[in-house]
Structure formats: C-alpha cells, structure tokens
Amino acid sequence: MEEVAKLFAVLALLVLSLHFITKFLKLGNRPNLHRLPPGTLGWPVVGETFEFRRRSLEGSPTRFIQERMDKYDSRVFKTSLVGSHFAVFCGPAGNKFLFSNENKNTQVWWPSTVKKLLSQSLVSKIGDEAKLTRKLLLGFLNAEALRNFLPKMDSIAQRHIKTHWEGKAQVLVYPIIQLYTFELACCLFLSIEDSQVPYLSSLFDELVKGAFTFSINLPGTRFHRAMKAADAIKKEIKMILKKRKVNLEEKGVSPTQDLLSHLLGTSDTNGRFFPEMEIIDNILLLLFAGHDTTRSVLSSVIKYLGQLPQIYELVLQEQLEISQGKEEGELLQWEDVQKMKYTWNVVSEVMRLSPPVRGAFREALKDFTYADYNIPKGWKLLWNTGSSYKDPKLFSNPEKFDPSRFEGEGPSPFSYVPFGGGPRMCLGQEFARLKILVFMHNIIKRYKWDLVFPDEKFKYDPLLEPEKGLPIRLQPSPYT
C-alpha cells in the first residue's frame, strides 16, 4: 500500500511538472510580458511553498513577505506557492488595486483544494452569479438581521462559560473557544444546540487543516482527510435540511429561524431558489470561514489582555458600565454592543498585530500592467496583511499595542483590511464582530487570568493558533 501511495505521488509530481513546463512555453510566446515583477519562483513545482510554510509555522509569514519586499520591490514581487505562479501585491496601493478591480482585471481565486471541498458555494462563483449569491447570504448576515439574534448569542456565551469555564482553576483557551464559536455558528445557521456540535467541530478541524495544501487526494494526506471530513459534514447538513423542508411546509418552524430556513425560503432577484447542494455548500463555507478565524482572534485577545493588565482594566470598566445599566438577568441588546467602542478598538489592534489570516487570493483575468510590471493572464494574485500592518510609515511605533490608533477616522485607507475590501469583502464581518464582543462582555466580567506560558508562540497552520493551546490560570472577578 505504501509503495502504491509513493507511485501516485511521483506520478502527480510528473503531471504538475509537465503542466508548468507547458505554461512557461506558452508565456514565452506572448508579447509584452517579459517585464515580470522581480522575485524568484523557487524550486520546480513546489516553488517557495516550503519556505512560506516554514515561516508560517514560526509565526512570522510577515517576514517571508518583508524579506522579498526589501530584496525585490516593495510594491509587488513574484513567487510560486502550492503549484501556482503568484504576484504578491503589497501595501495600501496593492490592496486598493485588487479590491477595486474585481471583474475588470481580476477575479476571485481559491486553490483547487478549497474549490473541491466547497464546490457549489460562493467560492466557485464569479460575476453576476456571485453578486446574487452574496446578496442572498447577506440578507441573513447583515447588521439589521443579526441584531434580532443578539440576545440568543448572549445566552449561548453565558451557557458556554458556565459549562466550560466555571469552577476551573485552569483552562486551555484555543480548543475551548472553538466550542463557543462553532456552537454559535451552528445555532444561528442550523439551529443545532446538542451533542452534534463537538462531533462536527472535530470534523471541521480536519477540513481546515487540509484546505490550503497540495491537491493530492491519497490516504494519509491532509487533503484526503479534509475531503472525508467535508463529506461527513455535508451528510449531516443534508439530513437537517430534509427535515427542515418538511417542517417549513407544515409551518412547524419560522422561515426566519436561522440561515437554513432563510436560504430555503428566499429567492434571488431572478426568482431562483438555491438547489439543495448549493445551500449545503454555502452553509459549509460560512461555518468554515466563520468560526475558526474568530477562534484565532479571541485566543489572541485573551493572550494580549493577560499580558497587558492596564488594557484589561479599561476593557473591564467599559463592560461593567454596560452591565450596570441592565436589570438582573437581562440579555444584551443592540444598543449595548454599540457602546463597546474601546473593546472593539482593542480587538482591532489585536488583529493588526496578530492577524488571524494572512490575506486572500485573486486571479488575473487578462494581461495588465501594475507598478511598471506586466502581470500575465492566469497568474494568481495575493493581497496580504503583512505588507502594511507593521509599516512605521502607516502605524507609528508599529510593535506597540495602542488601541487609540482606531479612534476617530482610524488608519489611512487600505492600510488596515482585516475583512478584505471591495465586492468580495468578508460576508461575516458583522457576525464576527458580534461574536467577539458578546464573548468579551461575558468573560471579562467573570474572570481575570494569567498566562501559563507568557511567551507562548503563535503559528499559522493555516490560521493563527497558539502552539500549546494557550493555557491560562483563572481568578474569579469580584464583580461577578
């Protein structure tokens, strides 16, 4: 069996090699494309993938970007990652160009692994079809719709803390936070609040780990495990969908109960309803995108508040002022969250210093010129957080933790883009904001904490995570 797997791996490498040789020969025959961005494409087939991954596991993918900006060009450089040629766009100008050129010079692109895992979701749609899908999903994920779910989010956060934090002298933050973020997403998207949540959560760990790797679907590979996990999750969602259809027809549930009911009962502007597999894949996409990034952010917030007691006290004071204006047992309302301005500034600074993701992808729709370089049609394009967040010209004393950067007008345009920008801006940004603030409101009133490993390293694999799970020692707050 092992020999067969090795043979398949060798054949896969040969196929990839032939693909890139063909691509290179075609490129050489095209006029006006000889002034490519500076940089190196690294080794055949694998390019600089291993170097990028090494930096990611060190927790410093920014260093990979900065080294090449310094060596080649601070505006754009070329590299090769996971089997594709990339032009890496840097700084606010690069972000602005990519965000404002959707369906003109560029279109969204995802690695083949993601497309295979989420084949009928928004990730595979472009142009008008993508706009219609986004609009339908935003009908549930916009601020106006989510405000009705805020009390429920508060009750889930309270139940989570009571179940997993209360009475503990020490907790492992990263895996426990996942239970909160995933339960919240399952509840609002599918109305799941039972023993299915831990099972589905473990499957999602496998899916996320294999989403950004080589597309080799052989037993033992990350991608193979991710495909199996995706199939299992889709099977679970399909069973829920079948029951929900019956309940909706019998008027046994509300058509606005959750995202699933919303998608089953709402058509786009052309009167088209989503087919079942599109609903399943889009819910899978939102679960995929909506809980792991928030887990990374909340874990980083817990780390920084454990390191910076003066910041902790200011966040605590803001949250206590909100609580003091409420009756015993009264749940959070929309106006309460709007008062959490300092807390959100702290979260924003955490995302600047420790972004949960490293950027996102586009693809060149045609040959075009940027910063005096020629970008060939078909090349993959990467915008990244690392090229601007630590730039002293954009953020003075960039290594200092300073939430005041986000007061008033905040950072200059396109220098801080935690949720992307343009037509492809993150669908779940308001959902993420509410999840984070609701959790912070509940946890900081109940506990103060110390980091077991004050210098614990965070790495990207593929999202930001603490190497040891971020264990903390809890001390009950006198304000509980």
ABEGO torsion letter per residue (X at the ends): XAAAAAAAAAAAAAAAAAAAAAAAAAAAABBGAABBBBEBAEBBGAEAAAAAAAAAAAGBAAAAAAAAAAAABAABBBBBBGGBBBBBBBEAAAAAAAAAABGBABBBBBBAAAAAABAABAAABBEAAAAAAAAAAAAAABAAAAAAAAAAAAAAAAAAAAAAABGBABBBAAAAAAAAAAAAAAAAAAGBABAAAAAAAAAAAAAAAAABBBBBBBBGBAAAAAAAAAAAAAAAAAAAAAAAAAAAAAGABBAAABAAAAAAABBBAAGBBBBAAAAAAAAAAAAAAAAAAAAAAAAAAAAAAAABAAAAAAAAAAAAAAAAABBBGBBBBAAAAAAAAAAAAAAAAAAAABBABAEBBBBBABBBBBGGBBBBBGBBBBBBAAAAAABAAABBGAABBBAAAABEAEBBBGABBAAEBEAABBAAAAAAAAAAAAAAAAAAAABBBBBABAABBBBBOABBBBAAGGBBBBBBBAAX
